[in-house]
Amino acid sequence: MEMESELGERVTELIENQLVGVLSTTSKGKPYSCLVSFRFTEDLESIIFATKRDRLKYRKMMENHNVSIIIDDRENRPDDFQRVTSLTVLGTAQEAENGERKIFMDFLLEKHPYLSEFVRSDDTAIIQVSVNWLYIVTDFERVTRVRAGSAEE
């Protein structure tokens, strides 16, 4: 995924330093949002996270695979409006199966080793979100839209 170097550096710093993002799902016309611990693949084409299969977010993702995730570096201060970087990801979620499950599980645990028991549980699904679009907001109103390689216009 290509973006100007300064913007790319800000995005890289954001996704490496932030531990959680807000996942938004919808099914049957009803939205739902929750926190997830995530990790982007190096090429920014996928985001990996884990969730229990009995959770509402999992059920909604299985009914409607279209999701969004927002990641930001706000500190809950008045100057956040001018300095915050936020990244909104639009993508398609699917559960990793068989060999991919182990690969993505290990990949996620490199960033979040303290989640080992949760992630390795048989009741936990490893989710891969294939990124379609990134919306990057900087400097309060500067919005940059970046399309992933396989996204449709």
Stockholm file with secondary structure:
# STOCKHOLM 1.0

chainA/1-153         MEMESELGERVTELIENQLVGVLSTTSKGKPYSCLVSFRFTEDLESIIFATKRDRLKYRKMMENHNVSIIIDDRENRPDDFQRVTSLTVLGTAQEAENGERKIFMDFLLEKHPYLSEFVRSDDTAIIQVSVNWLYIVTDFERVTRVRAGSAEE
#=GR chainA/1-153 SS CCCCHHHHHHHHHHHHHCCEEEEEEEETTEEEEEEEEEEECTTSSEEEEEEETTSHHHHHHHHCCEEEEEEECCCSSTTHHHHCCEEEEEEEEEECCHHHHHHHHHHHHHHCGGGHHHHHSTTEEEEEEEEEEEEEEETTTEEEEEECTTCCC
#=GC SS_cons         CCCCHHHHHHHHHHHHHCCEEEEEEEETTEEEEEEEEEEECTTSSEEEEEEETTSHHHHHHHHCCEEEEEEECCCSSTTHHHHCCEEEEEEEEEECCHHHHHHHHHHHHHHCGGGHHHHHSTTEEEEEEEEEEEEEEETTTEEEEEECTTCCC
//
